[in-house]
Every structure is written in C-alpha cells, then in structure tokens.
Amino acid sequence: MATIRDLVGAIRQREGVEAAVVLGRDGLLIDSQVLPNFDPEHIAAHIPSIINAAEELASAAKRGELVTSILEYERGYAIVSVLSREALLLVLVQSNADVGKLLFELRRNRQHIAALV
C-alpha cells in the first residue's frame, strides 16, 4: 500500500510541480517534497489563514464545503486541496504547467489521498 511519502513524491515528480506539502489545519507540516529554494514549514504556516478566509466566503456565498482553492500568481499557482477535517494538500505549480490535468488527478484521487493521511 502507498504511503503519504509516496503520494507526496508522486505529485512532486509531475512536470511543473515545485512543491507538494501535506499539512494539518493548524499549519504544521506533515510531509513535503519541495525544490531546494522553498521552506515547507514556512509555507505551510500561511495556509490556515487562507483556507479560513475561503471557508468564510463559502459560507457567506452559500457554496457548501470548500474542496479546492486555486490561487494564481505572477509566477505560478498555489493549489490547496482539502483532504479531511484535519489535513490539507498544497501544491505549488509553475505558471506553464498543465494545471487542468493536475486538478483532474487530485479530484479523481481525493478519497485515496485522504485515506493515506
């Protein structure tokens, strides 16, 4: 059976992926594989406030539970996928990567990924 480390490694190996980080809702790092110029603990610490704001928006807009948040930046994307009530997956992707294919794979495998955490 695959482990969380296997999952993180598989995501990180995708073309254009610079970081794959699994973290708790409190921002504490569970596992990660990142390019050398990234500090996964520092990055993970910023995610809870983003997710909390996105969940507040979902409530106000009556959108239901947050599933995935996609942030587009000048030099790439940050994709945050809710795995469970306790865990999140952050994937940092270069701007020229095939984000659509990655999103499809994350959606298709969400329950399997969540079972590993």
Residue pairs with C-beta under 8 A, 6 or more apart in sequence:
2 116
3 116
4 22
4 30
4 31
4 116
4 117
5 31
7 22
7 113
7 116
8 20
8 21
8 22
8 31
8 32
8 33
9 20
9 33
11 17
11 20
11 33
11 89
11 91
12 19
12 20
12 33
12 34
14 97
14 102
15 97
15 98
16 93
16 94
16 96
16 97
16 98
17 91
17 92
17 93
17 94
17 97
17 102
18 34
18 35
18 38
18 76
18 92
18 93
18 94
19 32
19 33
19 34
19 35
19 38
19 40
19 43
19 90
19 91
19 92
20 32
20 33
20 34
20 89
20 90
20 91
21 29
21 31
21 32
21 34
21 40
21 43
21 44
21 89
21 90
21 91
21 92
22 29
22 30
22 31
22 32
22 83
22 87
22 88
22 89
22 90
22 117
23 29
23 30
23 44
23 47
23 87
23 88
23 90
24 30
24 86
24 87
24 88
25 48
25 51
25 85
25 86
25 87
25 88
26 48
27 44
27 45
27 46
27 47
27 48
28 44
29 40
29 41
29 44
30 87
30 117
32 40
32 44
34 40
34 43
34 92
38 92
43 90
43 92
44 90
47 80
47 88
47 90
50 69
50 71
50 80
51 66
51 69
51 80
51 82
51 88
54 66
54 69
55 66
57 63
58 64
58 65
58 66
65 82
66 82
67 81
67 82
67 110
68 79
68 80
68 81
68 82
68 103
68 106
68 107
69 79
69 80
70 77
70 78
70 79
70 80
70 99
70 103
71 77
71 78
71 79
71 80
73 95
74 95
75 94
75 95
76 92
76 93
76 94
76 95
76 97
77 92
77 93
77 95
77 97
77 99
78 90
78 91
78 92
78 93
79 90
79 91
79 92
79 93
79 99
79 102
79 103
79 106
80 88
80 89
80 90
81 88
81 89
81 90
81 91
81 106
81 110
81 113
82 88
83 89
83 110
83 113
83 114
83 117
84 114
84 117
86 117
87 114
87 117
89 106
89 113
91 102
91 106
93 99
93 102
106 113
